[in-house]
Amino acid sequence: MTVDPRSYNTPDLKALLPEQLDNLGRAVISLTREICVLTDRMTVTEAVLAKHGIDIAEEVDTHQPDASLQARIDAQTNRIINDILATLSAK
């Protein structure tokens, strides 16, 4: 049986109950901050490497991870999703 790698998009739980609206706002702000940090770091990393003659932007865009790296990526994604879902369901 193959697990759909996008299954974390539709977790089997009730979310977004009226009393969780503040939690949703905090989660969105937290996600936005993390996305900004990651985007900034990636932009800086690419700029520093390019300054030293190593242009990785296209290679990163087209990279196909092997099974081991994909497992690490999936684990990190699941951790992030679980953290956000915990924030949403906090009381």
Steps between C-alpha positions, in 0.01 A plus 500: 500500500639837401443800723404818319774753592235772496281323757607749767292761314178339620560370854224298661401743774250772566667836470394860489231486760372847595700499825818433299494822296774664708711185464454516124621860495809406704568205271477713185735761648742228611498342155549835331801579719654159428444537126665844507801369692542203267457711189753756625751230593467327164541829314810588704644149457457517124653850488803401711561189292459694174751758630746212530421371151253230604156558349262248658161659433410295192642178642293542817190564289550182296646266766337158540573367852591136554296285740712588804480874445130477420446320831677785683292758313180312581595475870570874517174578321305277738662668802405846372145393417458335841628814675250715311215257567591499871481879500162491330358252747647657816249611757 
